[in-house]
Amino acid sequence: MPQTSARYAELAERARATRRHIITMVRDGKSGHPGTSLSCTDILVALYFAHMRHDPKRPDWAERDRFVLSKGHGAPGLYAVMVEAGYIDPSELTTLRKINTRLQGHVDMHKIPGIEASTGSLGHGLSLAHGMALALRMDGSDSRVYTLLGDGECQEGQVWEAAMSAAHYKTGNLVAIVDRNGLQIDGPTEKVMALGDVAEKFRAFGWNVLEIDGHDFGQILEALDKAKASPMVGQPTCIVAKTVKGKGVSYMENVVKWHGTAPSAEEAEIALKELS
């Protein structure tokens, strides 16, 4: 237990540092999506620091696991965790969304080694991840593919075409994580286009489904371990992670405005103080 507690404490510290990067990056860029990046921070930290097989010194290592950020507006969150992991130099944090930067508003696989797919058009990530997983399996690899979707993104029809396809081909090395924070740019997901029970929808498509608190490292890692236990030819796994939009910054939590609004210098200072 002490080792487990120490491990969770280390992950919590990584998450705090990652959230600080997100705030400074979006503040300096005067543009970006802090709310959606902060909601998925703990999931990304768990993947990159406690679960996925990867090596920042060899981003093209053939035996690595793959990660696809389907919720493209969460790019600052992925950049921030990749800074912590050693893929991106911290000095680049000030360049978000600026001309000729590598840190585009949506991730670009041609600019940053370690980014597996260029994403941003919502709904495409699950299809991309499924194709990668099938190709890896055909090559005899035991690598797994993880993709992170926003809940608003699940209003896109292509998500469900990919879900149907993955179940049909028994793509057991595919894991989809849904960031279920309940908000999107125009308001609550249930008012914009009601999703209903996302978990039951994936179950109906033939997936193994797990429901967790997306800010609890114990639950996140347990779910990822269960997903990894699935045979390569078997049920794909969907982890529905209940999260809080803007998690970690009091005035951003559960406030639609912060889906895609950069904080002022004064607002960022308050956020950084809360995350210190």
Summary of the structure (lengths in Angstrom):
residues: 276
radius of gyration: 17.5
end to end distance: 26.5
largest distance: 52.8
contacts: 978
relative contact order: 0.17
helix: 47%
strand: 13%
